[in-house]
Amino acid sequence: MSNQFHLQPLLDLAQTRTDDAARRLGELVAAERDVAQKLQMLEDYRREYNDRFVEAARSGLSPDAWRNYGAFIAKLDEAILAQRRIVEQSRAQTTLGQRQWLDQRNKLKAFDTLSQRHQAGVARSEARQEQKMADEHAARRGLAGFDGDSSTLD
């Protein structure tokens, strides 16, 4: 059995791809967090602006001011809807990135398992070889004690 793992290049490639997928997943998670924070900011601002509108309406608003508030709130609603779509897309990309990372990790684990089995086989082979050499050495030492002198047996 060769000491070198024949699939080592594939193991190395799987490790590189797993690392790349993990890095990409980290970027996707960060991007998702950023777009979700932006959505939260837009929703908070819309609530605050709506509260100002309600207060201004209680105090009395001109038709122009009423229209301006309404138009701006409508623009905020459009921005919120657009940002929600972006958040959904980002979540989908993150989910895909998680799947890709898991796939790469599973491939890496498979190659790593094969590598461990190979190394265990190499270790067993080396242990057998060492035992064989030790047995041969012991046998030679045992034979060296019998130099053919039969006078010691009398």
C-alpha positions as CSV (number, residue, x, y, z in Angstrom):
1,M,0.0,0.0,0.0
2,S,1.5,3.3,-1.0
3,N,2.0,5.8,1.8
4,Q,0.6,8.6,-0.3
5,F,-3.2,9.1,-0.5
6,H,-3.9,9.0,-4.2
7,L,-7.0,11.2,-3.8
8,Q,-5.1,14.0,-1.9
9,P,-5.5,16.5,-4.8
10,L,-9.3,15.9,-4.6
11,L,-9.2,16.3,-0.8
12,D,-7.3,19.5,-1.1
13,L,-9.7,20.8,-3.8
14,A,-12.7,19.9,-1.6
15,Q,-11.1,21.8,1.3
16,T,-10.5,24.8,-0.8
17,R,-14.1,24.7,-2.2
18,T,-15.5,24.2,1.4
19,D,-13.5,27.2,2.6
20,D,-14.7,29.3,-0.4
21,A,-18.3,28.3,0.2
22,A,-18.0,29.2,3.9
23,R,-16.6,32.6,3.1
24,R,-19.3,33.2,0.5
25,L,-22.0,32.1,3.1
26,G,-20.5,34.6,5.5
27,E,-20.8,37.3,2.9
28,L,-24.4,36.3,2.1
29,V,-25.4,36.3,5.8
30,A,-23.9,39.8,6.3
31,A,-25.6,41.1,3.2
32,E,-28.9,39.6,4.4
33,R,-28.5,41.3,7.7
34,D,-27.7,44.6,6.0
35,V,-30.8,44.6,3.8
36,A,-33.0,43.5,6.7
37,Q,-31.7,46.4,8.8
38,K,-32.4,48.8,5.9
39,L,-36.0,47.4,5.7
40,Q,-36.4,47.9,9.5
41,M,-35.1,51.5,9.2
42,L,-37.6,52.2,6.4
43,E,-40.5,50.7,8.4
44,D,-39.5,52.7,11.5
45,Y,-39.2,55.9,9.5
46,R,-42.6,55.3,7.9
47,R,-44.2,54.8,11.4
48,E,-42.6,58.0,12.6
49,Y,-43.6,60.0,9.6
50,N,-47.2,58.6,9.8
51,D,-47.3,59.6,13.5
52,R,-46.2,63.2,12.4
53,F,-48.9,63.1,9.7
54,V,-51.6,62.2,12.2
55,E,-50.5,64.9,14.6
56,A,-50.4,67.5,11.9
57,A,-53.8,66.4,10.7
58,R,-55.2,66.9,14.2
59,S,-53.9,70.4,14.2
60,G,-55.3,71.0,10.7
61,L,-53.6,70.6,7.4
62,S,-54.0,72.5,4.1
63,P,-54.9,70.4,1.1
64,D,-51.4,70.8,-0.3
65,A,-49.8,69.6,3.0
66,W,-52.2,66.7,3.1
67,R,-51.2,65.7,-0.5
68,N,-47.5,66.1,0.3
69,Y,-47.8,63.8,3.4
70,G,-49.8,61.3,1.4
71,A,-47.4,61.3,-1.5
72,F,-44.4,60.9,0.7
73,I,-46.0,58.0,2.7
74,A,-46.9,56.4,-0.6
75,K,-43.2,56.7,-1.7
76,L,-42.1,55.2,1.6
77,D,-44.6,52.3,1.1
78,E,-43.1,51.7,-2.4
79,A,-39.6,51.7,-1.0
80,I,-40.6,49.3,1.8
81,L,-42.2,46.9,-0.7
82,A,-39.1,47.1,-2.9
83,Q,-36.8,46.5,0.1
84,R,-39.0,43.5,1.2
85,R,-38.4,41.9,-2.2
86,I,-34.7,42.5,-1.8
87,V,-34.8,40.9,1.7
88,E,-36.6,37.9,0.3
89,Q,-34.0,37.6,-2.5
90,S,-31.2,37.9,0.0
91,R,-32.7,35.2,2.2
92,A,-33.1,32.9,-0.9
93,Q,-29.4,33.5,-1.8
94,T,-28.4,32.8,1.8
95,T,-30.4,29.5,1.8
96,L,-28.7,28.5,-1.5
97,G,-25.3,29.4,0.0
98,Q,-26.0,27.3,3.0
99,R,-26.9,24.3,0.8
100,Q,-23.8,24.8,-1.3
101,W,-21.6,25.0,1.9
102,L,-23.3,21.8,3.2
103,D,-22.7,20.0,-0.1
104,Q,-19.1,21.0,-0.1
105,R,-18.6,20.1,3.6
106,N,-20.2,16.7,2.9
107,K,-17.8,16.1,0.0
108,L,-14.9,17.1,2.1
109,K,-16.0,14.8,4.9
110,A,-16.2,11.9,2.4
111,F,-12.7,12.5,1.1
112,D,-11.4,13.0,4.6
113,T,-12.9,9.7,5.6
114,L,-11.2,8.0,2.7
115,S,-7.9,9.7,3.7
116,Q,-8.3,8.5,7.3
117,R,-9.0,4.9,6.1
118,H,-6.0,5.1,3.9
119,Q,-3.7,6.3,6.7
120,A,-5.1,3.6,9.0
121,G,-4.3,1.0,6.4
122,V,-0.8,2.4,5.9
123,A,-0.3,2.3,9.7
124,R,-1.5,-1.3,9.9
125,S,0.8,-2.3,7.0
126,E,3.8,-0.5,8.7
127,A,3.0,-2.2,12.0
128,R,2.8,-5.6,10.3
129,Q,6.1,-4.9,8.5
130,E,7.8,-3.9,11.8
131,Q,6.4,-7.0,13.5
132,K,7.7,-9.2,10.7
133,M,11.1,-7.6,10.9
134,A,11.2,-8.0,14.7
135,D,10.1,-11.7,14.4
136,E,12.9,-12.3,11.8
137,H,15.4,-10.6,14.0
138,A,14.4,-12.6,17.0
139,A,14.5,-15.8,14.9
140,R,18.0,-14.9,13.7
141,R,19.2,-14.3,17.2
142,G,17.7,-17.6,18.3
143,L,19.5,-19.4,15.5
144,A,22.8,-17.6,16.4
145,G,22.7,-19.3,19.8
146,F,22.9,-22.7,18.1
147,D,26.2,-22.6,16.4
148,G,26.3,-26.3,15.8
149,D,28.4,-27.2,18.9
150,S,26.7,-30.3,20.2
151,S,29.0,-30.5,23.3
152,T,26.9,-28.2,25.2
153,L,24.0,-30.6,24.8
154,D,25.8,-33.6,26.5
